[in-house]
């Protein structure tokens, strides 16, 4: 399970890096005329290069004083905090019209400040890197808000928000599928709990079958109730909230 968790994290980071390079660097600055097939090919090549590079430097992780997990978390801080700030601003403060230059300035400033506080002058500052997370998060979020209030972007004022006209009909089994996945996670917890395979005095405890089938029955009832009661509410919300706006937009044309 630990190996699977490591692989899933590594794959997601590798795919993200390849996508960022192909979409944000290669296509805008290197080959503006590249089609989707070319961009995907470049992302695959870049992913292979990153894989070879990481395999080459992996043996040096033995010198990480606090272990691999802490090492990865520290390096995640170079980009995670400003991205979270930008996502929060985009979701909850769109009326501020924060300009793009503010986002770029926050990311660059964060990388420099985080490196200086965590790696370069950590002996002088003596602030735990997790506390640096919190400090930089508050400072950068405040900077974006103030920047949006003082100098909002003119492009947002000129642009008219449009709704993408795509098929957004709710899948009839969306809620049921989510509930089944939650139920599977619950049953896995029961199986590997102290009354299951972690039972110290045998393969499983004598009460394992009873608790397993009780949990299974509760999960079945939960899935049925959510599918029959919540799914119609979800479908009505999608139809009323989304399709009405699409129809209004089409009528506006």
Secondary structure, DSSP 8 states (H G I E B T S, - for coil): -HHHHHHHHHHHHHHHHHHHIIIIIIIIII-TT--HHHHHHHHHHHHHHHHHHHHHHHGGGGG-TT-HHHHHHHHHHHHHHHHHHHHHHHHH-GGG---HHHHHHHHHHHHHHHHIIIIISHHHH---HHHHHHHHHHHHHHHHHHHHHHS--HHHHH-------------TTHHHHHHHHHHHHHHHHHHTSTTTTT-TTSSS-TTHHHHHHHHHHHHHHHHHHIIIIIHHHHHHHHIIIIIHHHHHHHHH-
